[in-house]
Amino acid sequence: MRTVVFDLDGTLADTSGDLIAAANACFRAMGEGDVLDVGRDACTAFRGGRAMLSAGLARLGRPEAEAAAAVEAWYPRLLRFYEAEIDVHTRFYPGALDAVGALRAAGYRVGICTNKPEALAALLLERLGARAAFAALVGADTLPVRKPDPAPLRETVRRLGGAMDRAVLVGDTVTDVDTARAAGAPSILVTFGPNGREVATLGAQALIGHFDELPGVIRQLIG
């Protein structure tokens, strides 16, 4: 079985607005106001909740040890803020679901391997009406390890009924490239995320500037 595995944040969907809103809710609760901004902090948002808290606390000038403790203390609250308003600003990138549908119609099995907690990823997909489009979902806490460890990708492919020599990972960061490489699969990076064309330096087997290009690129890589 040929399988296509997608990263979620920054690849299939622009989730930065809701992620940053959750982090700013934490900073407001600390008495600091909104510290992060979607325009300049989208890349940080796609690195996860702890990265956003760390960036904001550094911007506030908190000492390193104090900031590290605050990140761990506030991270569970950030997740609760995010869960409460997970789909206010989030949208799929243009053509994402059309490409997924085209791949499924062509006989590929399609899944998601994300560093978002599995329950939150499932909730987001359900809220966006797209959970049924993906036959497997592996999140940051599905296994004891997360990307760039290859185990989550391998588990996603296994759940899809595939094998690594007929699988490809579509992502947006070096984490996805490293994950695919460690698992023995090719990777495709999108250039419409916040990193833009800079992803061309990361060593993926292919780049796409729009999801319309994806089915053809996948045929070239895995048939």
N, C-alpha and C positions, 0 to 999 in steps of 0.2 A: 504494500500500500504506500503510495506517495503521500507525504505529509508536509503541510506548511504550518509552522508555528510562529505566532506573532507575539511580540512584546505588546504591552497595552499603553502605558503612559508615554506620550510623545511619539508613538508609532501609529496606533489605530486611532487614538483620541487625544485631543488637547485637553488635559485635565488640570493644567497649571492654575487656572483661575480659582477652582474650588480648593485645590491644595494650598495655595497661598492664602486664601480666605481663612482656612482652618488654622494656619500658622499665625496669622494676624489676630485671630480670636484669642489665641494663647497670649500673644504679646499685650493685647488690650487687657486681658485678665491680670497680667503682671503690672498693669498701670502704665504701660509704655506707648499705647496707641499702635497704629499700623506701621510696621517696620519694613515689611517686604512689599515689592511692587511687581506686578505681572510682567511689565515691560522689560525690566532688567534682571528679574530673578526666576524666569521660567526654567532655565537650565537647572538651577538649584532645586526647584520644585520637583523636577523629574528624577532627582536623586533621592527623594524620599523625605519623610517627616523629620527625621533627626538632622538631615542636612539643612533643612529650612530653619529649624530651631537654632542650630549651630551658627548659621550665617547671620541670622537676626541678632543673636546675642553678641557675636563678634562686632557687628555694626554698632551695637549699643555700648561697646567697650567693656564688656564683662570679662573679668580675669578668666584664664583658661580653665582652671580647676572648678571655679564657681559655675562657669558655663556648662562644663561637662555634666555636673550634677544636675543642673537645671534641665538639660536636654532629657535626661532619663526621667526626671520627675514630671515633666510636662508632656512627654511623648504620648502616654495613654490618653491624656485629655485632648491632645491634637487629634488622635484617631476618633474620639467621640464627637468632637466638633465636625470633623470631616464626614463621618457617617451620617450626621444629622442633615447635612446639606451637600450631598455628594454629587448632585447632578444639576446644580443651579446654573453653572457656566460651562460645563463640560459638553463638548460636541465631538462627534467623529470627524476626522479629516475628510475632505471631499473625495468621494469615490471609494472610501474604505469598505463600506458594506457591499457596494456593487462588486468590488474585486473579490471579496470573500464569497459572495454568491456565485460569481463566475468560476472560481476555483472549485467550489463544491459541485457545481454542475458539470465540470470537466473531470470529476472523479477523484479529486484530491480530498484528503481528510484534513480538517482545519482545527487548530487549537490555539490556546494562549498560554504562554509561560511568562509570568510577571513577577517583579519584586514588590508588588502591592500585596498586602495580606489577602489570602484567598477569599475570605468572607466579604471583604470590601470590594474586591474585583467582581465577585459574583453579584453583589448588590448593585454595583454600578451598571453592569451589563443588563441586569433585569430592569433597572430604571430606564435605561436607554432602549429597551425592547429588543436586545440583541443576544441574550444568553443562549437561545436555541441555535444560533448560527455557529457555535463553537462546540465541537464534540468532546473537548477536554479542556480543563482549566487547572493549572498548577500555579500556586502563589508563593509568596515569600516564606510562609510558614507551613506549607503543605508537607515539606520534608525538613529534616534537621538543618539542611544547607540551602542556600539561595544562589542565584546567578552572581558571579561568573562561574561558580562550581557547575560542572556539566550535568550533575545528577537531575536537577529539575527539568532540563530540556530532554534528557533521555527518558524521564518518566512521562513527560507529555507525549512524546513520540510513542512510547509503549502503550499508553492509554488510547492513542489514536489507532493502534494496530499496525504501526509502521516500523521501519528500521532506519538507523541513522544514515545508511548509505543512500536512502531515497527521501531524505528530509532536508528542510531548509528553515533557517530562522530569520525572520524579518524584524529589524529593530531600529534603534536610533542612536545608540551610544557604543563606546568601546566595550562596555559590559556585555553587550549582545555579541559583538565580534569575538571576544575572548571566550564566551560561553560556547558558541558554535564551534570555534576552533578546538576547544578542549574536548568537545563531544564528537569531533570528526565530521562536522557538517558545514556546508557553505552558509554564509550570511549575506543578507541584503539590507542596506541601510537607507532610510528615507532622508531626503535633503530638505524637506519642508518643515522640519521641527526647528526648535530654537537654535540648534547648532548649525543649521544651514549646510552649506557646501563644505564646511570644515570637516564633516564626517568622511570626506574623500581621502583623508590622510590616515584613516583608522584600519585599513587593511581588509575591508569587506570584499567579497567576490563581485558584488554589483551594487549600484546605487539607483534609486528611482526618485524622480521629481514629482510624480503624481501616481496615484494608485492605478490609473489606466495602464501604466507600463508593467505592472507587476506580473500578470499571468504570462506574458511573453518572456520575461526575464526568468521566471521559474521554470518554464519549459526548457530553456537553454541550460539551466543548472542541473535539474534532476529529471527532465523528461516529461 
